[in-house]
Amino acid sequence: CIRDRYMGKLFQNQNKMKSLILLTIVCYLASIALAEKKPALTFDKVIIGKLEQPHNCVVFTNDGKYIVAGDLVGVVSLYNVEQRRIVHQFSTRFPYTILTLRVTPNSRYIVALHSFGLITVWDIELRQLHFKVHTNKLEGLYATNLAVTPDSKFIIATSAGRWIYVFNIETKALVQSVMSDQVDLYAQIEITADNKYVIISDDQTGIIVQKLYSFTEVHILSYPSAPSNDDNEVKSLVLTSDSKFAITGQEDKAIRIWNIVSGELVHVIKDAHNEAITGLTLTSDNKFLISFTFHNLRIWNLETKELLHNQDSPNRLNIFMQASISPDNKRVVIATYGKQKSVTLYDLNVYSTAQKTLELEELEELENEFESLIN
């Protein structure tokens, strides 16, 4: 609009070349100010290049100081983010694959679930084993998944025998065990940030919202039946930090957003990927969602549901295992398995795709400055 308004004055000006140059510069600067910012996931640095064992679990500590990674032979590695090196490795004499890895919100303990139901809890500060428990010796058989309460006090674990276990981290004791028909063998489990609800997936029923500790049912989050039960399977689950929404990634390639309190299905992103969605992670401000399959990773604007970034694995032999976003939302760490056994740290440069609109005062200031140059 500035260009059109002053084009006539340009040709009346004696120094047309100078005016044209000035016009070009100003219009270029204005176009930059108005330009749509493009999302990007830019490569930062490989923390570990070649690994002896692939890491299939990775997570940031809540203070952002460390990245914790677990491998297929039961070793938990502690990476110092600032120093970009391993500062400690935790291991037991049991070479059991690490299936799930959590860090207590107070960044004190690492909680690892291994194959055959072994749970290990490691003290980050003291660099030693806090305690371990073989859940296969309990009445509900071995644990299949677990989560840590937001107050850092308890571990909630689901089991193959459809039991729920509650362990006190400080006392190292099993304080509660509850039989539940609504806990699937391969259940996903998350706890709301307000410490009120536990969300557990079940392939046959849906996603169950239960009150924490009492484990009484509040809602069953279900949707119209898919062609088969296999398509209903919840492969990944994440909760928003405001405790309002649950987001699921499923076998049918869709991302679903649920209202935890009302039980309503709020939104569906159909065909979000070309295969089953095996992982989800959110920025702490709930603005951006990272979803991934074994061979593809995507970033979404959670407010607009717009796809911002699409990244394939280097080749079909490399698969994305897990991703975790730093507490300050500036970086994402990704564990890959295959020909390249790596844990890679990326800068997370994600911008809103909405065009920036200059304020009226900015436009008037730019227009006045340009008019003075023309005159």
C-alpha positions in Angstrom: 0.0 0.0 0.0 3.0 2.3 0.7 4.4 1.5 -2.7 1.2 2.3 -4.6 0.5 5.5 -2.7 3.9 7.0 -3.4 4.6 5.6 -6.9 3.4 8.8 -8.5 5.7 11.0 -6.3 8.6 8.8 -7.3 8.3 9.6 -11.0 7.9 13.3 -10.2 11.0 13.3 -8.1 14.1 14.6 -9.9 16.3 11.9 -8.3 14.3 9.0 -9.5 17.1 6.4 -9.0 17.7 7.5 -5.4 13.9 7.4 -4.6 13.6 4.0 -6.3 16.4 2.6 -4.2 14.9 4.0 -1.0 11.5 2.6 -1.9 12.9 -0.8 -2.6 14.7 -0.9 0.8 11.6 0.3 2.8 9.3 -2.2 1.0 11.8 -5.0 1.6 12.0 -4.2 5.3 8.2 -4.0 5.5 7.9 -7.3 3.8 10.2 -8.9 6.4 8.2 -7.4 9.2 5.0 -8.8 7.7 6.5 -12.1 6.5 5.2 -15.4 7.7 7.7 -17.1 10.0 8.5 -20.6 8.9 8.7 -23.4 11.5 12.0 -25.3 11.6 13.6 -28.2 13.5 17.2 -27.3 13.1 20.0 -29.8 13.9 22.1 -28.7 16.9 24.6 -31.4 17.9 24.8 -35.1 18.2 25.5 -35.9 21.9 26.6 -39.4 21.2 27.6 -40.4 17.7 28.1 -44.1 17.7 26.6 -46.2 20.5 27.3 -49.7 21.6 23.6 -50.1 22.4 20.6 -48.3 21.0 18.7 -46.1 23.4 14.9 -46.5 23.3 14.0 -44.1 26.2 15.0 -40.5 26.7 13.8 -37.7 28.9 14.9 -34.3 30.2 15.1 -33.7 33.9 12.6 -31.0 35.1 15.4 -28.6 35.9 16.8 -28.9 32.4 20.3 -29.9 33.6 20.3 -33.4 32.4 19.1 -35.8 29.7 18.4 -39.3 30.9 18.5 -42.1 28.4 17.9 -45.9 28.8 19.2 -48.6 26.5 18.3 -52.2 25.6 20.7 -53.8 28.2 19.4 -51.9 31.2 21.9 -49.1 31.4 20.7 -45.6 32.3 22.9 -42.8 31.1 23.0 -39.3 32.6 24.0 -36.6 30.1 25.0 -33.1 31.3 23.3 -30.8 28.8 25.7 -27.9 29.2 28.9 -30.1 29.1 27.4 -32.3 26.3 28.8 -35.5 27.9 27.9 -38.5 30.0 28.5 -37.8 33.6 27.3 -41.1 35.0 25.8 -44.4 34.1 23.5 -46.5 36.3 23.2 -50.2 35.9 22.3 -53.4 37.7 23.4 -56.9 37.1 20.2 -57.5 35.2 20.6 -56.8 31.5 16.9 -56.1 31.1 15.7 -53.7 28.4 14.4 -50.4 29.7 10.8 -50.0 28.6 9.8 -46.8 30.3 11.8 -44.0 31.8 10.6 -41.2 34.1 12.2 -38.5 36.2 10.5 -37.2 39.4 9.3 -33.6 38.9 11.8 -32.5 41.7 14.6 -33.9 39.5 15.9 -36.0 42.3 15.2 -39.6 41.1 15.2 -41.5 37.9 12.5 -44.2 37.7 13.1 -47.0 35.1 10.8 -49.9 34.2 12.7 -52.8 32.7 11.5 -55.9 31.0 10.3 -58.7 33.2 8.8 -56.2 35.6 11.9 -54.8 37.2 11.6 -51.3 38.6 14.8 -49.4 39.5 14.9 -46.0 41.2 18.2 -44.1 41.0 19.3 -41.1 43.1 20.6 -38.4 40.7 22.3 -36.4 43.4 24.1 -39.3 45.1 24.6 -41.2 41.9 23.4 -44.5 43.4 20.6 -47.0 43.4 17.8 -45.9 45.7 15.9 -49.1 45.5 14.6 -51.8 43.1 11.6 -54.1 43.1 10.8 -57.2 41.1 7.1 -56.8 40.4 6.9 -60.3 38.9 6.9 -61.5 42.5 3.8 -59.6 43.3 0.2 -60.9 43.1 -0.6 -58.9 40.0 2.4 -60.2 37.9 5.0 -58.0 36.4 4.5 -54.2 35.8 4.0 -53.1 32.2 4.1 -49.3 32.5 4.4 -46.6 35.1 4.2 -42.9 35.9 5.3 -40.6 38.8 3.0 -38.4 40.7 3.5 -34.6 40.3 4.4 -34.3 44.0 7.4 -36.7 43.4 6.1 -39.0 46.2 4.7 -42.0 44.4 5.2 -44.4 41.5 1.9 -45.6 39.9 2.4 -48.8 37.9 0.1 -51.0 35.8 0.6 -54.7 35.6 0.0 -57.7 33.3 -2.4 -59.1 35.8 -4.6 -56.0 35.6 -3.4 -54.7 38.9 -2.3 -51.2 39.8 0.6 -50.8 42.2 1.5 -47.7 44.2 5.1 -47.4 45.6 6.3 -44.7 48.0 9.6 -43.4 46.6 11.0 -42.3 50.0 10.0 -45.3 52.1 10.6 -47.7 49.2 7.4 -49.5 50.1 4.5 -50.9 48.2 1.7 -48.9 49.9 -1.3 -49.9 47.7 -2.3 -52.6 45.2 -5.7 -52.5 43.5 -7.3 -55.0 41.1 -8.8 -53.3 38.0 -10.6 -54.9 35.1 -10.0 -51.7 33.1 -6.2 -52.0 32.9 -5.0 -53.4 29.6 -1.8 -55.4 29.3 -0.1 -52.7 27.2 -1.8 -49.8 29.0 -0.5 -46.2 28.6 -0.6 -44.3 31.9 -0.3 -40.6 32.8 -1.2 -38.5 35.9 -2.7 -35.0 35.7 -0.5 -32.1 36.9 -3.0 -31.2 39.6 -2.5 -34.7 41.2 -6.2 -35.5 40.9 -6.6 -38.0 38.1 -4.8 -41.0 36.6 -5.4 -41.6 32.9 -5.1 -45.3 31.7 -5.7 -46.6 28.3 -7.5 -49.9 27.5 -7.7 -51.3 24.0 -11.2 -52.8 24.6 -12.8 -50.0 26.6 -11.1 -46.8 25.6 -9.2 -44.3 27.8 -10.2 -44.5 31.5 -10.1 -41.5 33.8 -9.8 -42.5 37.4 -9.4 -40.6 40.7 -5.8 -40.9 41.9 -5.3 -43.3 44.8 -8.9 -44.4 45.1 -8.9 -45.5 41.4 -12.6 -45.1 41.1 -13.8 -44.4 37.6 -14.7 -40.9 36.6 -15.1 -41.2 32.8 -14.4 -43.6 30.0 -13.2 -41.6 27.0 -14.4 -43.6 24.0 -15.1 -42.9 20.3 -17.2 -44.6 17.6 -15.8 -48.1 17.0 -13.0 -48.4 14.6 -13.1 -51.2 12.0 -11.3 -53.5 14.4 -9.9 -53.5 18.0 -6.4 -53.2 16.6 -7.2 -49.8 15.2 -8.5 -48.7 18.6 -5.2 -49.3 20.3 -3.7 -46.3 22.1 0.0 -46.2 21.2 0.8 -42.9 23.0 -0.7 -40.6 25.5 0.2 -37.2 26.8 -1.6 -34.7 29.1 -1.6 -30.9 28.9 0.1 -29.1 31.8 -3.2 -27.4 32.8 -4.8 -30.9 33.5 -7.6 -30.1 31.1 -6.9 -32.3 28.1 -5.6 -35.7 27.2 -4.1 -36.3 23.8 -3.8 -39.8 22.3 -2.0 -41.2 19.3 -3.5 -44.4 18.0 -3.1 -47.3 15.6 -5.6 -45.7 13.2 -3.1 -42.9 12.5 -5.2 -40.2 14.2 -4.5 -37.8 17.0 -7.4 -37.3 19.4 -7.9 -34.6 22.0 -10.1 -35.2 24.9 -11.6 -33.0 27.7 -10.6 -34.8 30.9 -13.2 -33.3 33.1 -16.3 -33.6 30.8 -15.1 -36.7 28.9 -15.8 -35.0 25.6 -13.9 -35.8 22.4 -12.8 -32.2 21.5 -10.9 -32.7 18.2 -9.6 -35.3 15.8 -6.7 -34.9 13.5 -7.4 -37.6 11.0 -4.5 -39.2 9.1 -2.0 -37.3 11.2 0.6 -39.8 10.0 0.9 -42.6 7.5 1.3 -45.2 10.2 0.5 -45.9 13.9 1.5 -42.9 16.2 4.0 -44.4 18.7 4.9 -41.2 20.5 3.6 -37.8 21.6 5.2 -35.0 23.6 4.1 -31.4 24.4 5.8 -28.1 25.1 5.2 -27.0 28.6 3.1 -24.1 27.5 0.8 -26.5 25.6 1.2 -24.6 22.3 3.1 -27.2 20.3 2.8 -31.0 20.0 5.4 -33.3 18.6 4.0 -36.6 17.3 6.0 -39.4 15.7 5.9 -42.8 14.2 8.8 -45.2 13.7 9.7 -43.4 10.5 8.3 -39.9 10.7 8.2 -36.9 13.1 5.8 -34.0 12.9 5.2 -30.8 14.9 1.8 -29.3 15.3 0.4 -26.0 16.4 -2.0 -27.3 19.1 -4.2 -24.2 19.0 -4.8 -24.1 15.2 -4.1 -27.9 14.7 -1.8 -26.8 11.8 1.1 -29.0 10.7 4.3 -26.9 11.2 7.1 -29.4 10.4 7.5 -32.8 8.8 10.7 -34.8 9.2 11.3 -38.3 8.0 13.9 -40.6 9.5 17.2 -40.8 7.5 16.2 -44.2 6.1 13.8 -47.1 6.8 16.4 -48.8 9.0 16.4 -45.9 11.4 13.3 -45.5 13.7 12.3 -42.8 16.1 12.1 -44.4 19.6 11.3 -41.5 21.9 11.4 -37.7 22.1 11.5 -35.2 25.0 11.2 -31.4 25.1 13.4 -29.3 27.4 11.5 -27.5 30.2 12.3 -24.1 28.5 10.8 -25.4 25.2 14.0 -24.5 23.3 15.3 -28.0 22.6 14.1 -31.5 21.8 16.1 -34.7 22.3 15.4 -37.7 20.1 16.5 -41.3 20.5 16.8 -43.2 17.2 17.4 -46.9 16.7 18.9 -48.6 13.7 21.9 -48.1 11.6 22.5 -44.8 13.4 22.3 -45.6 17.1 22.1 -42.0 18.4 20.7 -39.7 20.9 20.5 -36.3 19.2 19.8 -32.8 20.5 18.0 -30.4 18.3 17.2 -26.7 18.6 13.4 -26.4 18.6 12.7 -23.3 16.5 8.9 -23.4 16.3 7.0 -20.3 15.4 3.4 -19.5 14.9 2.4 -19.6 11.2 0.0 -16.7 11.7 1.2 -13.6 9.8 2.4 -10.8 12.0 0.3 -7.7 11.6 2.0 -4.4 12.2 0.3 -2.1 14.7 -1.2 1.1 13.4 1.4 3.2 15.1 4.2 1.2 13.4 2.6 1.7 10.0 2.1 5.5 10.5 5.7 5.8 11.7 7.0 3.8 8.6 4.8 5.9 6.3 5.9 9.2 7.7 9.6 8.2 7.5 9.1 7.1 3.9 7.3 10.3 2.9 10.1 12.4 4.4 12.6 10.4 2.3 10.5 10.9 -0.9 10.0 14.6 -0.3 
